[in-house]
């Protein structure tokens, strides 16, 4: 089963990347929605793998909810920017909560998060090329920066404390997500058109890694349970 699920992940990754390229070229909401649906499907398949392996479900379920909100944010962003950003913010909150199931929240998480947030908010507030067209949108950007900084900071903190494959994948996915959002910010409020393509190049691989982390989580805990059973014998 493990091999089959892994192959399905790779095939769906290829489909996701193909849709990503198609969306960059054609730029239709339908293609964007299809691409977003693919990473949710990947998450669902990997959630089933976790369930079948009979390991703790909290991390996987909360991550799955985060992926669904990311999909919704991805689609709604093209219709109403603030509503889409709010949905993405909710997704980051769920990812942050999920990461806490891997390692309990600690002061190290706060330090890592602030190291990311402080330069981010200074960049948003002080960079002369941003045009938010009003204080409300600038506040939205700062609040969003706070949320995603804590999500990424927690991922980095977990990796520092436990250097394993699961935390590596989650950290890379979280950092790519952060960078894609930075490109989105520059594209929408600094009138830099090229960064829009960079945003999409970063975003869908980020979502794949976060969805794939469920597979790695299920596989990792399956091995731990198997080792525990052997020790008990």
C-alpha positions as a printed NumPy array, in Angstrom:
array([[  0.   ,   0.   ,   0.   ],
       [  2.807,   2.399,   0.895],
       [  4.363,   2.164,  -2.561],
       [  1.013,   2.689,  -4.294],
       [  0.185,   5.759,  -2.22 ],
       [  3.642,   7.179,  -2.904],
       [  3.232,   6.667,  -6.661],
       [ -0.201,   8.319,  -6.545],
       [  1.393,  11.315,  -4.789],
       [  4.018,  11.628,  -7.526],
       [  1.437,  11.347, -10.31 ],
       [ -0.761,  13.973,  -8.681],
       [  2.279,  16.214,  -8.189],
       [  2.917,  16.035, -11.935],
       [ -0.737,  16.882, -12.593],
       [ -0.506,  19.794, -10.147],
       [  2.608,  21.174, -11.824],
       [  1.001,  20.812, -15.264],
       [ -2.044,  22.761, -14.071],
       [  0.25 ,  25.343, -12.505],
       [  2.018,  25.895, -15.836],
       [ -1.307,  25.959, -17.68 ],
       [ -2.665,  28.573, -15.269],
       [  0.443,  30.737, -15.702],
       [ -0.078,  30.635, -19.478],
       [ -3.871,  30.856, -19.741],
       [ -4.791,  32.55 , -16.411],
       [ -8.356,  31.357, -15.856],
       [-10.074,  30.837, -12.51 ],
       [-11.197,  27.354, -13.597],
       [ -7.588,  26.18 , -14.004],
       [ -6.63 ,  27.754, -10.686],
       [ -9.528,  26.001,  -8.954],
       [ -8.525,  22.664, -10.515],
       [ -4.93 ,  23.073,  -9.344],
       [ -6.094,  23.907,  -5.826],
       [ -8.441,  20.923,  -5.815],
       [ -5.518,  18.633,  -6.686],
       [ -3.506,  19.452,  -3.549],
       [ -6.656,  18.906,  -1.469],
       [ -7.119,  15.496,  -3.133],
       [ -3.482,  14.697,  -2.31 ],
       [ -4.179,  15.614,   1.305],
       [ -7.301,  13.421,   1.416],
       [ -5.458,  10.409,  -0.023],
       [ -2.658,  10.828,   2.497],
       [ -5.174,  11.3  ,   5.322],
       [ -6.698,   7.946,   4.382],
       [ -3.176,   6.463,   4.544],
       [ -2.789,   7.855,   8.063],
       [ -6.163,   6.414,   9.093],
       [ -5.34 ,   2.978,   7.659],
       [ -2.06 ,   2.954,   9.562],
       [ -4.029,   3.545,  12.801],
       [ -1.813,   6.367,  14.063],
       [ -2.793,   9.555,  15.923],
       [ -5.075,  11.63 ,  13.704],
       [ -5.012,  15.122,  15.231],
       [ -2.079,  16.432,  13.189],
       [ -3.374,  14.972,   9.919],
       [ -6.964,  16.165,  10.376],
       [ -5.978,  19.728,  11.305],
       [ -3.537,  19.864,   8.376],
       [ -6.324,  18.653,   6.089],
       [ -8.616,  21.449,   7.268],
       [ -5.8  ,  23.919,   6.613],
       [ -5.419,  22.619,   3.058],
       [ -9.155,  23.053,   2.434],
       [ -9.061,  26.665,   3.64 ],
       [ -5.981,  27.289,   1.478],
       [ -7.897,  25.975,  -1.53 ],
       [-10.831,  28.261,  -0.741],
       [ -8.511,  31.227,  -0.22 ],
       [ -6.776,  30.499,  -3.503],
       [-10.073,  30.627,  -5.4  ],
       [-11.737,  33.515,  -3.533],
       [ -8.605,  35.659,  -3.793],
       [ -9.409,  36.228,  -7.475],
       [-12.938,  37.344,  -6.59 ],
       [-12.411,  39.364,  -3.392],
       [ -8.845,  39.973,  -2.215],
       [ -9.491,  40.605,   1.491],
       [-11.868,  37.628,   1.792],
       [ -9.304,  35.408,   0.079],
       [ -6.542,  36.697,   2.361],
       [ -8.762,  35.988,   5.39 ],
       [ -9.268,  32.38 ,   4.242],
       [ -5.524,  31.987,   3.739],
       [ -4.999,  33.433,   7.227],
       [ -7.349,  30.802,   8.655],
       [ -5.41 ,  28.122,   6.753],
       [ -2.163,  29.318,   8.362],
       [ -3.771,  29.18 ,  11.805],
       [ -4.742,  25.545,  11.222],
       [ -1.234,  24.723,   9.965],
       [  0.238,  26.403,  13.046],
       [ -2.05 ,  24.38 ,  15.344],
       [ -1.13 ,  21.185,  13.483],
       [  2.588,  21.872,  13.963],
       [  1.966,  22.126,  17.704],
       [  0.852,  18.476,  17.712],
       [  4.378,  17.575,  16.577],
       [  6.123,  19.716,  19.209],
       [  4.501,  21.587,  22.064],
       [  4.452,  25.383,  21.852],
       [  7.456,  26.97 ,  23.555],
       [  9.337,  30.247,  23.859],
       [ 11.599,  29.089,  21.009],
       [  8.583,  29.241,  18.683],
       [  7.949,  32.862,  19.681],
       [ 11.587,  33.819,  19.066],
       [ 11.642,  32.177,  15.611],
       [  8.308,  33.779,  14.716],
       [  9.374,  37.277,  15.781],
       [ 12.624,  36.952,  13.822],
       [ 10.438,  36.48 ,  10.737],
       [  7.65 ,  38.914,  11.651],
       [  9.661,  41.998,  12.634],
       [ 11.56 ,  42.348,   9.317],
       [  8.348,  41.5  ,   7.45 ],
       [  6.27 ,  44.229,   9.089],
       [  9.1  ,  46.767,   8.719],
       [  9.283,  45.887,   5.03 ],
       [  5.516,  46.33 ,   4.625],
       [  5.371,  49.634,   6.521],
       [  8.612,  51.278,   5.386],
       [  9.206,  50.102,   1.799],
       [  8.551,  53.177,  -0.4  ],
       [  7.293,  51.241,  -3.436],
       [  4.154,  49.816,  -1.788],
       [  0.817,  51.458,  -2.565],
       [ -1.904,  49.937,  -0.36 ],
       [ -4.424,  52.631,  -1.308],
       [ -5.491,  53.155,   2.289],
       [ -4.688,  52.146,   5.852],
       [ -7.165,  49.238,   5.921],
       [ -5.311,  47.186,   3.327],
       [ -1.993,  47.936,   5.014],
       [ -3.401,  46.687,   8.343],
       [ -4.645,  43.546,   6.59 ],
       [ -1.127,  42.981,   5.239],
       [  0.437,  43.429,   8.699],
       [ -2.06 ,  41.083,  10.409],
       [ -1.543,  38.503,   7.673],
       [  2.237,  38.841,   8.088],
       [  1.839,  38.166,  11.811],
       [ -0.192,  34.994,  11.214],
       [  2.055,  33.521,   8.534],
       [  5.194,  34.462,  10.49 ],
       [  4.015,  32.388,  13.448],
       [  3.171,  29.492,  11.132],
       [  6.603,  29.541,   9.503],
       [  8.335,  30.296,  12.804],
       [  6.75 ,  27.25 ,  14.428],
       [  7.828,  25.056,  11.504],
       [ 11.413,  26.316,  11.739],
       [ 11.428,  25.913,  15.527],
       [ 10.195,  22.315,  15.208],
       [ 12.98 ,  21.576,  12.735],
       [ 15.612,  23.054,  15.044],
       [ 14.378,  20.866,  17.898],
       [ 13.825,  17.682,  15.85 ],
       [ 15.697,  17.291,  12.58 ],
       [ 13.652,  14.641,  10.811],
       [ 12.179,  14.224,   7.328],
       [  8.688,  15.297,   8.404],
       [  9.87 ,  18.606,   9.85 ],
       [ 12.152,  19.223,   6.864],
       [  9.243,  18.831,   4.419],
       [  6.926,  20.986,   6.54 ],
       [  9.543,  23.724,   6.924],
       [ 10.34 ,  23.832,   3.206],
       [  6.625,  23.915,   2.401],
       [  5.979,  26.681,   4.939],
       [  8.913,  28.806,   3.735],
       [  7.85 ,  28.419,   0.095],
       [  4.323,  29.462,   1.115],
       [  5.748,  32.551,   2.848],
       [  7.841,  33.476,  -0.19 ],
       [  4.901,  32.984,  -2.554],
       [  2.817,  35.334,  -0.403],
       [  5.657,  37.855,  -0.476],
       [  5.592,  37.7  ,  -4.276],
       [  1.809,  38.115,  -4.188],
       [  2.212,  41.214,  -2.025],
       [  4.781,  42.691,  -4.399],
       [  2.675,  41.848,  -7.425],
       [ -0.524,  43.407,  -6.092],
       [  0.77 ,  46.437,  -4.211],
       [  4.108,  47.253,  -5.831],
       [  3.108,  46.758,  -9.474],
       [  5.836,  44.227, -10.248],
       [  4.235,  41.882, -12.814],
       [  7.06 ,  39.321, -13.035],
       [  6.681,  38.331,  -9.385],
       [  3.211,  36.976, -10.115],
       [  4.77 ,  34.096, -12.027],
       [  7.306,  33.506,  -9.243],
       [  4.404,  33.4  ,  -6.766],
       [  2.724,  30.57 ,  -8.67 ],
       [  6.006,  28.706,  -9.176],
       [  6.491,  28.686,  -5.392],
       [  2.892,  28.297,  -4.228],
       [  1.755,  24.947,  -5.625],
       [  4.96 ,  23.065,  -4.695],
       [  4.483,  24.518,  -1.193],
       [  0.947,  23.165,  -1.002],
       [  2.079,  19.784,  -2.327],
       [  4.739,  19.507,   0.382],
       [  2.227,  20.365,   3.106],
       [ -0.218,  17.784,   1.718],
       [  2.601,  15.23 ,   1.283],
       [  3.627,  15.747,   4.917],
       [  0.546,  13.694,   5.881],
       [  2.003,  10.715,   4.006],
       [  5.38 ,  11.164,   5.71 ],
       [  3.627,  11.513,   9.076],
       [  1.643,   8.306,   8.551],
       [  4.727,   6.432,   7.376],
       [  6.873,   7.695,  10.261],
       [  4.345,   6.767,  12.929],
       [  3.619,   3.391,  11.322],
       [  7.293,   2.499,  11.741],
       [  7.264,   3.706,  15.358],
       [  4.184,   1.609,  16.157],
       [  5.743,  -1.415,  14.468],
       [  8.95 ,  -0.992,  16.507],
       [  6.943,  -0.635,  19.74 ],
       [  5.031,  -3.826,  18.952],
       [  8.3  ,  -5.698,  18.347],
       [  9.732,  -4.452,  21.641],
       [  6.613,  -5.592,  23.508],
       [  6.996,  -9.071,  22.033]])
